[in-house]
Amino acid sequence: MHGPGLPPQQPQPSSGGVVALRVLFALLPVLTCGFLGWATMLRLAVVTRKSADWILLAVNFALTVGWLALIGADPTPNTDGWQGNTGAFGTILTGVATCIYFLVADIRHYEARAAARSAAWYPPQPAAPYAPPQQTAGPAYGYPQPHQPVHHTPTPVPRPAQPGPGPATPPRIGQVRAELDELSELLRKETPHPNRPPADGEGTGR
């Protein structure tokens, strides 16, 4: 099987343009001493379209106006009273916090978009169902299963044991046996039977 291939090309802002806008709006609160931090938050809220970013935009704008009002309320000629100092410090602190939050939120937003685009094009593969182990036993009910080769193993047939040839009689033993038979026959003829009567002319004279 082949992969899904390359995803279709969609019109997207170039990475160089995104990075340039990110740097510009990140430096805007710092370069203006926090007075234009609300513009950076406006850019972030338009891009992410999150309600939390719109709320932070309103808070940032209210803080900026409040710091400016506090600076303007300083009665000293050089604006070096506590009102002016507090307003200036608050404006700078708000600008730095806005810069840091904008960088983190903007980077996470574009990373989440890239991950969502990849996940939409490459959906997760479903888990493979559990496959039971294949059985090597013979086919059920005497019929071979379809698409499965049937292998028959030949059963060895026992062969009857062949009787081996008897021990061959050496010729010397046969000759000796024949001579013993002849000698035994001669002895049998020469030895009289004990129950047989003696022949005529034989016996002890009285």
ZISUL-V285288 format. One record per residue. N is the residue number from 1. RES is the residue in three letters. SS is DSSP state (~ for helix, > for strand, _ for the rest). PSI is psi in whole degrees, -180 to 180 (* if undefined). OMEGA is omega in whole degrees, -180 to 180 (* if undefined). Layout:
BEGIN
n:res:ss:psi:omega
N:RES:SS:PSI:OMEGA
N:RES:SS:PSI:OMEGA
END
This chain:
BEGIN
n:res:ss:psi:omega
1:MET:_:148:-180
2:HIS:_:155:179
3:GLY:_:172:-179
4:PRO:_:-9:178
5:GLY:_:-166:-178
6:LEU:_:140:178
7:PRO:_:152:179
8:PRO:_:142:-180
9:GLN:_:129:179
10:GLN:_:145:179
11:PRO:_:118:-179
12:GLN:_:149:176
13:PRO:_:143:-179
14:SER:_:150:180
15:SER:~:-33:178
16:GLY:~:-41:178
17:GLY:~:-39:179
18:VAL:~:-42:-180
19:VAL:~:-39:-180
20:ALA:~:-44:178
21:LEU:~:-37:179
22:ARG:~:-45:-180
23:VAL:~:-40:-178
24:LEU:~:-49:-177
25:PHE:~:-22:176
26:ALA:~:-37:-179
27:LEU:~:-14:-177
28:LEU:~:-46:179
29:PRO:~:-33:-178
30:VAL:~:-43:-178
31:LEU:~:-29:-179
32:THR:_:14:180
33:CYS:_:34:176
34:GLY:_:-5:-177
35:PHE:_:-27:179
36:LEU:_:27:176
37:GLY:~:-28:179
38:TRP:~:-31:178
39:ALA:~:-38:177
40:THR:~:-42:178
41:MET:~:-31:176
42:LEU:~:-42:177
43:ARG:~:-44:-179
44:LEU:~:-41:-180
45:ALA:~:-37:178
46:VAL:~:-37:-178
47:VAL:~:-50:-175
48:THR:~:-30:-179
49:ARG:_:39:177
50:LYS:_:143:-180
51:SER:~:-32:180
52:ALA:~:-38:179
53:ASP:~:-34:176
54:TRP:~:-38:178
55:ILE:~:-42:177
56:LEU:~:-31:175
57:LEU:~:-44:180
58:ALA:~:-39:179
59:VAL:~:-42:180
60:ASN:~:-42:180
61:PHE:~:-40:180
62:ALA:~:-40:178
63:LEU:~:-41:180
64:THR:~:-45:179
65:VAL:~:-39:-180
66:GLY:~:-41:178
67:TRP:~:-40:178
68:LEU:~:-39:178
69:ALA:~:-37:179
70:LEU:~:-38:177
71:ILE:~:-41:180
72:GLY:~:-22:-180
73:ALA:_:0:-180
74:ASP:_:121:-176
75:PRO:_:-10:-177
76:THR:_:150:-178
77:PRO:_:-36:-179
78:ASN:_:10:-179
79:THR:_:48:179
80:ASP:_:20:175
81:GLY:_:-178:-178
82:TRP:~:-32:178
83:GLN:~:-47:-179
84:GLY:~:-42:-180
85:ASN:~:-43:179
86:THR:~:-42:179
87:GLY:~:-42:179
88:ALA:~:-43:179
89:PHE:~:-42:179
90:GLY:~:-37:179
91:THR:~:-44:180
92:ILE:~:-44:180
93:LEU:~:-41:178
94:THR:~:-39:179
95:GLY:~:-43:179
96:VAL:~:-43:179
97:ALA:~:-39:178
98:THR:~:-41:179
99:CYS:~:-47:-178
100:ILE:~:-45:-179
101:TYR:~:-39:-180
102:PHE:~:-44:-179
103:LEU:~:-47:-178
104:VAL:~:-47:-177
105:ALA:~:-38:-179
106:ASP:~:-42:179
107:ILE:~:-44:179
108:ARG:~:-35:-179
109:HIS:~:-47:-178
110:TYR:~:-32:175
111:GLU:~:-39:179
112:ALA:~:-37:178
113:ARG:~:-42:179
114:ALA:~:-41:179
115:ALA:~:-40:179
116:ALA:~:-37:179
117:ARG:~:-41:179
118:SER:~:-41:180
119:ALA:~:-34:179
120:ALA:~:-34:-180
121:TRP:~:-34:179
122:TYR:_:83:-179
123:PRO:_:152:179
124:PRO:_:139:180
125:GLN:_:136:178
126:PRO:_:149:-180
127:ALA:_:138:-179
128:ALA:_:134:179
129:PRO:_:158:-179
130:TYR:_:125:180
131:ALA:_:124:179
132:PRO:_:150:179
133:PRO:_:142:-179
134:GLN:_:138:180
135:GLN:_:133:-179
136:THR:_:4:-180
137:ALA:_:167:-179
138:GLY:_:167:-179
139:PRO:_:146:-179
140:ALA:~:148:175
141:TYR:~:22:175
142:GLY:~:3:180
143:TYR:_:135:178
144:PRO:_:143:178
145:GLN:_:149:-178
146:PRO:_:147:176
147:HIS:_:25:178
148:GLN:_:120:179
149:PRO:_:142:180
150:VAL:_:122:-179
151:HIS:_:126:178
152:HIS:_:125:179
153:THR:_:119:-179
154:PRO:_:136:179
155:THR:_:124:-180
156:PRO:_:133:-180
157:VAL:_:125:179
158:PRO:_:134:179
159:ARG:_:141:178
160:PRO:_:144:-179
161:ALA:_:129:179
162:GLN:_:128:178
163:PRO:_:128:-180
164:GLY:_:154:179
165:PRO:_:141:179
166:GLY:_:162:-180
167:PRO:_:129:180
168:ALA:_:135:-180
169:THR:_:122:179
170:PRO:_:147:-179
171:PRO:~:-32:-178
172:ARG:~:-42:179
173:ILE:~:-40:178
174:GLY:~:-39:179
175:GLN:~:-44:179
176:VAL:~:-39:179
177:ARG:~:-40:180
178:ALA:~:-40:179
179:GLU:~:-40:178
180:LEU:~:-38:178
181:ASP:~:-42:179
182:GLU:~:-42:179
183:LEU:~:-41:178
184:SER:~:-37:178
185:GLU:~:-40:179
186:LEU:~:-43:179
187:LEU:~:-37:-180
188:ARG:~:-35:-180
189:LYS:~:-37:-177
190:GLU:~:-30:-178
191:THR:_:120:180
192:PRO:_:153:179
193:HIS:_:137:-177
194:PRO:_:-26:-179
195:ASN:_:-6:-176
196:ARG:_:133:179
197:PRO:_:150:-180
198:PRO:_:155:-179
199:ALA:_:168:-179
200:ASP:_:141:-180
201:GLY:_:-2:-179
202:GLU:_:160:177
203:GLY:_:179:-176
204:THR:_:132:177
205:GLY:_:145:-179
206:ARG:_:*:*
END
